[in-house]
Amino acid sequence: MSTIEVRAEVHQLIEQLDDKFLNAIHSMLETYVQHEDGYGTSDNPISAEEMKSQLREEVEKGRQGQYITVDEWHEKSGEWLN
């Protein structure tokens, strides 16, 4: 089914919804559109540009030697479980 066909069918289905479900769909769509780029690690909305910026910073830190080895990570993660 093409995007055009899906949109047309969705419009037809929306016309059949009761008010309660229509309001729920509206809320979901509104949230999705406002935060369509995704979520950060703390489950907070984050834009694609903000995520790209954070990732660029992390890559730069790695290039500057600001990272931990896998062994160090295993050691730290073991501490989290105690």
N, C-alpha and C positions, 0 to 999 in steps of 0.2 A: 504494500500500500504506500503510495507516495505521500510526501508531507502535505501536499494540498488536499489529498483525500482524507488524511487523518484529521487535519484542521476542520474540514467540513463536517466530518462525523462527530468530532468533539463538540462543535457548535450545536449540532442537532441533539446530542445527548444532554448538553447543558440545559436546553429548553425543557427537558423532562424532569429535572431535579427538583426535589422539594427544597424549601427555604433553608432548613437546617443543614442539609448536605451541601447546598450551594455556598453557604457561608463558610463551611469547612474547606471546601475546594478553593474558594477565594483567598482564605487565609494562607493556605499552602502555596498557592501561586504567587501571592504577594511576597511571602518570605523567600521563595525560590528566586524570584526576579531581583529582589534586593540583595541577595547573597549568592547569586548563581555561580560565583567564582569558586566557592568552596569553604572549607573550614580548616582552621589551624589545629595544632596538636592538642589544644585545650578545649576543643569543640566550640571554639568561638569563630564567628564568621570572619573570613579574611578575603580580601580581593586578590585577583591574580597578580596585579602589580605589586601588592604588598608581599605576597609569597615569593615572587621573583626577586624582590629586593632582599628579603631575608636569606634566600638561597644564595644569592650572589655574595652576601656578606659571609656566609658560612664557607663557601668555596674559597674566598679570599683568605679567611682564617686558616684554612687547610694549607693553602699555598705558603702561608707565612709560618707554618709549622705548629700552629695552635690546634692540636688535635690529640686524641688519646689512641693508643694502640688497642688492638682487639683484646690482648691479654689484660690491659688496664681496664677496659670496659667490662670484661668478665669479672674482674676483681670488684669493681664498683657495684655491678649489678648483683653480685653475691651479697654485698653488704645491705642492699635494699631489702633482701629477703629475710634478713635476720632481725 
